[in-house]
Amino acid sequence: MSFLHFIVNDVLGQASILISLIAMIGLIALKKSPGQVITGTLKTLLGFLVLLSGASIIVATLTFLGEIFQKGFNMRGIVTDVGSIAGIAQQTLGRETALIMVLAFIVNILIARFTRFKYIFLTGQASLWMATVCSVIGYMGGLRGTELILIGGVIAGVMAVGMPVLAQPIVRKITGSDDIALGHFCTIGYIIQAGVAKITGDVSKSTEDFELPQAFSFLQDTYLSMMVVMIPIYLIPAAVAGPAVIAPYANSVNYLVYAFLQSIQFVVGVYVLLAGVRLLLAEIVPAFRGIALRIVPNAIPALDCPVLFPYAPNAVIIGFISTTIGSIIGMFLFPSIGLAMILPGMLTNFFAGGTAGIFGNAVGGRRGAIIGGIFHGLFITLLPALLLPLLGKFGLSNVTFSDSDVISVGLVFGHILNFFH
């Protein structure tokens, strides 16, 4: 199993390598010259790693923001943390999780090859989270060995196609084509946002069409307007938290200055991330045409949510803020009806909330992005609270998943297993 572990975890488990290998296969299928194959493969790898570098910067700054937010406002509750559950699963179910992930990819390829749903899911970490929930819930529900791997692999493989299918009508509206699809297991939340936005919004007034007075024309620049929004989002919790809380992070820098710099660092992360997205798409879409022609006719790559960010960058920030507002409301609302207090997860609020904002804007304009975002925040706070009791029955306490599709699979799969056992 060590060689299988190397291939699955160390090679295919690295999303950058997986996507680069797929790009290479596509370029070879297009009969490109060796130089073109090498160039396209390495540029795909470079683009994805630039994207990941930007995401890492964002993660670091949002982790800081989440810490000072919780400590500054003295909040106690449960933070959604898929990494903790994945760690538990790797300790006890590492083999099963890896094999579920491999089988899911095979099922995905087979569905794309022999049905009209041509989506190939390429977001490695999301595939791992889905394999993890299938292995954990399946194991705790009494499944073992081959039975667990087969059932989990089929469920994860079907979800890898089903969620891009669900999202594609709106993705097509956002991008103007079917060149790419969305491969992110927060799709049910995006559809909830889009539904609310459709009812409450006005699609004619886009988040990207703000008209500002001449004195504020500099805010038409996406990154400058992002700075103006993010600076108070960091400074207010920092001021409430105080220097003692921020001192371990700041390394003798004044606590407000450090928070200010973190807000700018956030914008730097977004800049780097979007640069990586542009480089990645420039290589992966032509390469995928080779796969479409040779292996899976008309295949469409389902990629991680940041690939949509360049299409509506203002909607990303509006979605992030409105989702955070909704999650704060849910944090206080749901304990009043007997559910656990789920603290706002800034990473989920940014990546899922930002993408949901793009969905809301596409069908309901800026009003849809705002109102739909608040409902999205409520929804992604409710789901982890509903899953927590089920995980508690399985011996996992004070930890829960974050992605809406992953949680939905956990809820349905877990309750079915409970019914039959």
N, C-alpha and C positions, 0 to 999 in steps of 0.2 A: 504493500500500500504506500510505501514511501515515494515511489516514482509517481504514482497517481496523485499523491498529496502535492508533490512538486509541480506537476502539470496543472492541477486544478487550482491550488492556492497560490503558488509562487509565480506561475506564468499566466494562466487564464484568469486567475483571481485579481490580477492587476489590470484595471480597466484600460489604462493607457496602452499596455502591450496587446490586449485583446483587440482593441479597435485598430491598432496599427497592423496587426496580423490580418485582420479582415480587409483593411485597405490594401494591403499587399496582395492578398488573394484576388481582390477585385481588379487591381491593375494588371496582374498576370493574366486574368481572364480576358482583359481588354487587349492582350498581346502587346503591351507597352514594352519599350526597350528596357534592358537591365538598369540603365541610368535613370530612366523615368520611374521605374518601380522603386528603386532605392530612394530617390528624391521624394516621391509621394508618400512612401512609408515613413520616412524620417520626419517629414513635415507634419504628417498626421500625429506622430508621437510628440513632436515639439508643440504643436497646437494644443494637444490634450494636456500636456504637462504645464504649459503656460496657464491654461484654464484652471488646472488644479492648484497652481501657485496662487492665482487670484483668489480661489475659493479658500485656500489655507489662510490667507491674510484676513479675509472676511470672517472666517471661523474664529480666529484669534481675537479679533476686535469685538465680535459679538459675544464670545465667551466672557470677556471682561465686562461688557455691558450687562450681561445676565447676572453676573456675580454682584456687581454694585447695585443693580436694581433690586435683587432679593435682599441683600444686606441693608441697603439704604432704607428701604420701605418695610424692613423687618417681616418678610414673608416666609412662611413655613409651609411646605407642601411637597408634592412629588413632581420632579422634573422628568419629562419623557426622555428616555435615554436608551436608544436601540443598541448602543455600544455595549452597555452592561449585559443585556440579554444575549447579545452575540458572543460576548466573552464566556458566559455561562454555557452557551450551546457548544462553543468550541472545546470546552473542557470535557464535556460529557457526550456530545453528539457531533464531534468534528467530522468523523467519517460520513455519517448520515447526511449532515448538512451539505458537505462537498458533493456527494453523489446526487442529492436532490437538485443541486444547482446545475450539475452536468446534464442530468436527465431533463431538467426544465428547458435547457438550451436546445437539446435534441428535439423535444416536443415542439418547441417554438419553430425550429427549422422545418419540421414535418408539416405543421399547420400552414406555414407560409408557402411551402412548396406545393401542397395539394389542395389548398382552398383559395378563395379569393382574398383572404386576409394576409397580405404580403409583408407584414411588419416583423422586423428582426430587432429584438430588444437588446440594446448594447450598453445599458447603464449597469456596470458591474456591481457597485455597492448596493444598488436597489435590488438586484437579483439575489445578492447575499442576504439582505434583510428578509426577502420573501421566502427564501429557502430556510432561513432561521426560524421564522414563525411557523412554517410547516413542520419542521423537525421538532421544535419545542412543544407545540400544541399537540402534534400527532403522538409524540412519545408520552407526554403526560396523560394523553387520552387512551393509552393502552396499545398503541401500534408499535411494532418492533421490526427490525431487520428489513427484509425485502419489501414487506407490506408497507412499512413507513416510507421507504425510499420511493416506491412506485406511486403511491397515492400522493405524497408530497410533491414529487417531480411533475406529475400530471397537473396538479392544481397550480403550481408555480408556472409551468409552461403555458397553460391556458390563460393565466393572468398576464403573462408577458405579451400575449397577442391581444387579449380582450381590452386592456386598458388603453393602448394606443388606438384601437378601433373606436373606443368610446370618445376619446379626445379629438380624433382627427378632423371632424367637421369644423370645430372651432380653430384648431391648429391651421387648417387650410385657410380659414378666414384671416388669421393673424399673418401668415407667411405669404399668402397668395399663391401657394403651389402645394404639391404633394411630394416635394423633394425630400422632406424630412418629416418624422413624426415625433411625438413626445413619449420618451421612455422613462417615466417617473411614477413611482407607486404612491402618489398623492392625488391621483386623477379624480377620484370620487369627490374629494373636496373641491377641485377645480370646477367640476360640473355643478356642484351645489352653488358655488359662487356665481357661475354663469347663469344658472336658473334664476337666482335672486336678481342679478343684474339685468336680465332680460325683462323682468317684471317692473323693476323700480327705476331703471336707467333711461338714458337718451343716447343712442349710439351716434348721433350726429355731433356730439360734443366730446371729442376725444381728449384723453389725458395729455396727448402729445401736441395739442393745438392751443395751448395757453397764450393769450394775447396780453402782453405786459406793457406798462408805460415805458417811455424811453429811458427813464432813470434806472429802471430795473431790467433793461434789455439783456444785461449780462446773464440773467437767470435763464435765458433761452438756451444757454450752454448746459447740456445735461449734467455734467460733472460739477459745475459751479452751483446749480440749483440743488443738486444732491448734497453738497457741502452745507448750504444754508439750512437744509432740513435736518441733517444729521448732527450738526454741532449742538443745538439745544437738547436733542435726544440723549446725547452723552453727558452734557454739562449739568443738566438738572438732576439726574440720579447721582452724579458725582458730588454735587453740592450737598445733597441730602445725606449721602453716605459719609462724607467727611474724609479728612486726610488719613485717619487711622486705618480705614478700610482699604484705601487705595495705595497706601505706602508700600505693601509687599509687591505691588506691580510696578510702582513708579521709579524705584531705584533713585531716591533722593530728589527727583523732579517734582515740582509743585503739583499737587493733586489735580487742580483744575487745568493746568497746562497739559498734564499727561492725558486727561480725559479729552481735551481739545485735540491733541495730536492723534489720539485713537479714532476720533470721529473722521479726521482727514485720512487716516490710514485705511479706514473702511472704504472711502471713496477710491483710494489707490487700488484696493483689492478689486473693486468693481471694474475699474479701468483695465487692470491686468486680465481679469476674467473675460471681459468682452473682447479684448485683443486675441486671447486664446480661442474663443468661440469663432471669431472670423477666420482665423488661420485654419482651424479644424474643419470648418464647413467648406472652405475652399478646396480641401483635399478629399474629404470623406465622401462628398456627394458624387463627384466624378468617379471615384474608385468604386463606389457602391453600384454604379451603373454596370460595371463589369460583372458583379455578382448577380445583378438582375438579369443580365443577358445569358449567363452561363449556368448558374446554380439554382437561384430562385427567381424565375422570371418576374420582372416588375417589383423586385424587393424594395422596401422603404426602410431606411435606418430609423429606429426609435431611439433618440438620444436624450441625455440628461436635460433637466429644465433650463439651465442657463443658455442653451442654444436659442431660446425665445427672447431673452432679455434685450438684444439689440433692436427688436422690432417695436418695443414700447418701453423705453427705459424709465420714463416718468411713471408709468403704470406700476412698475416694479416697486418703486419707493412708496407710492400711494397704497399698493396692496400690502406691503410690509407694515406700514403704520396702521392701516385700518384692521388688518388681521390681529395685530398686537392689541389694539383697543378691544376687539371682540374677545380675545383670549383673556384679557384682564377682567372683562365683564363676566365671562364664564367661570373664571377662577373664584369669584365671589358668589355667583349665582348657583352653580351646581352643588356645592356643599350644603346649601339650604334644602335640597331635596334628597339628601342622604348619600351623595356621591363624594369621592375623594377630591381634595383641592389639588388641581393640576396647575403648576406654575407655568407662566408663559415661557416657551422655549424659543429663544431669539433666533437660533439657526433655522428651525422649522418655520418660524414666522417670516424670516427673510426669504428663504429659497422657495418654500411652498406658498407663502403669502404673496411674494412678488410675482410668482407665476400665475397664481389665482387672480391677481390684479390685472395681468395681461388678458386673461380670459374674460374677466368682468368688463374691461374696457372694450374688448372686441365686440361684445354684444350689447353693452349698456353704457358705453362712454364713461366719463369721469365719475358721474353719479353712481353708475353701476359698479365701478371699481371700489368706491368708498362704502356704499351700503352693502354690496355683496361681500366685501372684505370683512366687515363686522360679523356677518353671518358665518363666513368661512372661519373666522377666529373662534366663534362659539362652537362650531361643528368639530374643529380639530381639538378643542378642549373637552368636549363631551365624549368623543370616541375613546380616548385613553382612559377616562374615568369609568366607562362602561366595561372596558377590557380588564381593568385592574382586579375586580373580584374573581374573574375567571382564572387569571394567572395566580391569584392567591390560593385558589383551590388546588392548583397544580404545584404549590410550594414556592412560588415566586412572589415576594412581597416588596412593596415600595419601589417597584420598577415596572415600566410599561413601554410599549412601542410608541412611535410618533407618527408614522406615515399612514394616511387614512386607508389606503388600499390594503396595506399589511394588517392593520388593526381589523378591518372588515373581514378579511380572510380568517384571522384568528378568532373573531367572534362567531362566525358561521361554522367554521370547522370545529371549534371547541364545543359549541353547543350540540352539534350533530354527534360528536364522539361521546359527550355526556349522556345523550339520549340513548345511544346504543350500548353504553357500558353502565 
